[in-house]
């Protein structure tokens, strides 16, 4: 029978990586991966429409049970952060239109899940993804490898039946989050606040989501 299908997306307006992973009784395999590149001479609205159409088509074709996407993290480059945020918005919209649940991870949590090391470089991520998914060679390009890594993270998180707590904790240590959209997230936030080191709602986190 068919295992659990996870669609991973590495968001961006210039290049958007995608990767589909199937988890069957804990064994993971790569189903498909690739990268959509759009040219800067096209209007942003057109590029976002192209991204939406791709994600819509991937969901229709593969019927994923989960869509996993990298969470926007604080970026020194505001232009990059805005571009990633807009691409992410379109991806989340496509998932919502199909009723596909969304899982979000920080880049660190994804690297931890596939390499055991939060600061792994792209080459290490590609090699480990290939090993975990039984691929003959590291997936190309990097954006597709990242997307497969994100899908692998989500498949592992679900399979272990554990909440992906690492993502929340390492994001919070970098800059406080204001999220609290689930009882679990509120509990984590309250626990961190009780530790005293972290203030919810600090002005230091421009890229957090407001609910």
C-alpha positions as CSV (number, residue, x, y, z in Angstrom):
1,X,0.0,0.0,0.0
2,X,0.9,3.6,-0.4
3,X,2.9,5.2,2.5
4,X,2.7,8.7,3.8
5,X,3.5,11.3,1.1
6,X,5.2,14.5,2.1
7,X,5.8,17.5,-0.2
8,X,8.8,19.7,0.9
9,X,9.2,23.2,-0.4
10,X,12.3,25.4,-0.1
11,X,10.7,28.8,-0.8
12,X,12.0,31.7,-2.9
13,X,10.8,33.8,-5.8
14,X,14.0,33.4,-7.9
15,X,14.3,29.6,-7.3
16,X,11.8,27.4,-5.5
17,X,12.9,23.9,-4.7
18,X,10.5,21.0,-4.3
19,X,10.9,17.4,-3.1
20,X,8.4,14.6,-2.6
21,X,9.2,11.9,-0.1
22,X,7.2,8.7,0.7
23,X,7.5,7.1,4.1
24,X,6.4,3.5,4.3
25,X,6.8,1.8,7.7
26,X,9.6,4.2,8.6
27,X,11.5,3.7,5.4
28,X,11.9,6.8,3.3
29,X,12.3,7.2,-0.5
30,X,12.4,10.1,-2.9
31,X,9.5,10.2,-5.3
32,X,10.3,13.4,-7.2
33,X,12.3,16.6,-6.9
34,X,13.2,19.7,-8.9
35,X,13.5,23.4,-8.9
36,X,11.4,26.1,-10.4
37,X,13.4,29.2,-11.5
38,X,11.7,32.4,-12.5
39,X,13.5,35.3,-14.2
40,X,13.8,38.7,-12.5
41,X,12.5,40.5,-15.7
42,X,9.0,39.1,-15.0
43,X,6.6,41.0,-12.8
44,X,6.5,39.7,-9.2
45,X,2.8,38.9,-9.5
46,X,3.5,36.7,-12.5
47,X,6.3,34.9,-10.7
48,X,4.0,34.2,-7.7
49,X,1.3,32.9,-10.0
50,X,3.8,30.5,-11.6
51,X,4.8,29.3,-8.1
52,X,1.2,28.8,-7.1
53,X,0.5,26.8,-10.3
54,X,3.5,24.5,-9.7
55,X,2.5,23.8,-6.1
56,X,-1.1,23.3,-7.1
57,X,0.0,20.8,-9.7
58,X,2.3,18.9,-7.4
59,X,-0.4,18.6,-4.8
60,X,-2.9,17.4,-7.4
61,X,-0.4,14.9,-8.8
62,X,1.1,13.5,-5.6
63,X,-1.8,14.0,-3.1
64,X,0.6,14.6,-0.1
65,X,-0.7,14.1,3.4
66,X,1.6,16.9,4.6
67,X,3.3,20.0,3.1
68,X,6.5,21.0,4.8
69,X,8.0,24.4,4.3
70,X,11.0,26.2,5.7
71,X,10.0,28.8,8.2
72,X,11.1,32.4,7.5
73,X,14.1,33.1,9.7
74,X,15.7,36.4,10.5
75,X,17.7,37.5,7.5
76,X,20.3,40.3,7.3
77,X,19.0,40.9,3.8
78,X,15.6,42.4,3.9
79,X,15.0,41.9,0.1
80,X,15.7,38.2,0.5
81,X,13.4,37.9,3.5
82,X,10.5,39.7,1.7
83,X,11.0,37.5,-1.4
84,X,11.0,34.3,0.7
85,X,7.9,35.5,2.6
86,X,6.0,36.2,-0.6
87,X,6.8,32.8,-2.0
88,X,5.9,31.1,1.3
89,X,2.5,32.9,1.3
90,X,1.7,31.5,-2.1
91,X,2.8,28.0,-1.1
92,X,0.7,28.1,2.1
93,X,-2.3,29.3,0.1
94,X,-2.1,26.4,-2.3
95,X,-1.8,23.9,0.6
96,X,-4.9,25.5,2.3
97,X,-6.9,25.4,-0.9
98,X,-6.3,21.6,-1.0
99,X,-6.7,21.2,2.7
100,X,-3.2,19.8,3.1
101,X,-1.8,20.3,6.7
102,X,1.4,22.4,6.9
103,X,4.5,21.7,8.9
104,X,7.1,24.4,9.3
105,X,10.8,24.0,10.3
106,X,13.7,26.3,10.8
107,X,16.8,25.7,8.6
108,X,18.7,24.5,11.7
109,X,16.0,21.9,12.7
110,X,16.1,20.5,9.1
111,X,19.9,20.2,9.2
112,X,19.7,18.5,12.6
113,X,17.2,16.0,11.3
114,X,19.2,15.0,8.3
115,X,22.8,15.4,9.3
116,X,22.7,15.6,13.2
117,X,24.4,18.9,12.9
118,X,22.6,22.3,12.9
119,X,25.2,24.2,10.9
120,X,25.8,21.6,8.2
121,X,26.8,23.0,4.8
122,X,24.9,22.4,1.5
123,X,27.2,19.6,0.4
124,X,26.7,17.7,3.7
125,X,22.9,18.1,3.5
126,X,22.9,16.8,-0.1
127,X,25.1,13.8,0.7
128,X,23.0,12.8,3.8
129,X,19.7,13.3,1.9
130,X,20.9,10.9,-0.8
131,X,21.9,8.3,1.8
132,X,18.6,8.6,3.8
133,X,16.5,8.4,0.7
134,X,18.5,5.7,-1.1
135,X,19.5,8.0,-4.0
136,X,22.5,7.1,-6.2
137,X,23.9,10.7,-6.0
138,X,23.2,13.9,-4.1
139,X,20.1,15.6,-5.6
140,X,20.6,18.7,-7.7
141,X,20.3,21.6,-7.6
142,X,20.8,22.7,-3.9
143,X,17.2,24.0,-3.7
144,X,15.8,20.6,-4.6
145,X,18.1,18.9,-2.0
146,X,16.9,21.4,0.6
147,X,13.3,20.7,-0.3
148,X,13.9,16.9,0.1
149,X,15.6,17.6,3.4
150,X,12.6,19.5,4.6
151,X,10.3,16.7,3.5
152,X,12.5,14.2,5.3
153,X,12.4,16.3,8.5
154,X,8.6,16.3,8.4
155,X,8.3,12.6,7.6
156,X,10.6,11.9,10.6
157,X,8.7,14.2,12.9
158,X,5.5,12.5,12.1
159,X,6.9,9.0,12.1
160,X,8.4,9.4,15.6
161,X,5.0,10.7,16.8
162,X,7.0,13.5,18.5
163,X,6.4,17.2,18.4
164,X,9.2,18.9,16.5
165,X,10.3,20.8,19.6
166,X,13.8,21.6,18.3
167,X,12.5,24.0,15.7
168,X,10.7,26.1,18.3
169,X,13.6,26.1,20.7
170,X,16.4,27.0,18.3
171,X,14.3,29.7,16.7
172,X,13.4,31.1,20.1
173,X,17.1,31.2,21.1
174,X,17.9,33.3,18.0
175,X,15.0,35.7,18.3
176,X,11.8,35.5,20.3
177,X,8.7,34.3,18.5
178,X,5.1,35.5,18.8
179,X,3.1,32.6,17.7
180,X,1.1,30.6,20.2
181,X,-1.2,29.2,17.6
182,X,-1.5,25.8,19.3
183,X,-1.7,24.8,23.0
184,X,1.7,23.1,22.5
185,X,3.3,26.2,21.1
186,X,1.9,28.3,23.9
187,X,3.2,25.8,26.5
188,X,6.7,26.0,25.0
189,X,6.6,29.8,24.9
190,X,5.4,30.0,28.5
191,X,8.1,27.5,29.6
192,X,10.8,29.6,27.8
193,X,9.4,32.8,29.4
194,X,9.5,31.2,32.8
195,X,13.2,30.4,32.3
196,X,13.5,34.2,32.2
197,X,15.8,34.5,29.2
198,X,13.3,35.1,26.6
199,X,10.6,37.8,26.3
200,X,7.7,37.0,24.0
201,X,7.0,39.9,21.7
202,X,10.4,41.6,21.8
203,X,11.0,44.1,19.0
204,X,14.0,42.1,17.9
205,X,12.1,39.7,15.7
206,X,10.9,41.4,12.6
207,X,10.3,38.1,10.7
208,X,8.0,36.4,13.2
209,X,4.4,35.7,12.2
210,X,1.7,37.7,13.9
211,X,-1.6,35.9,14.4
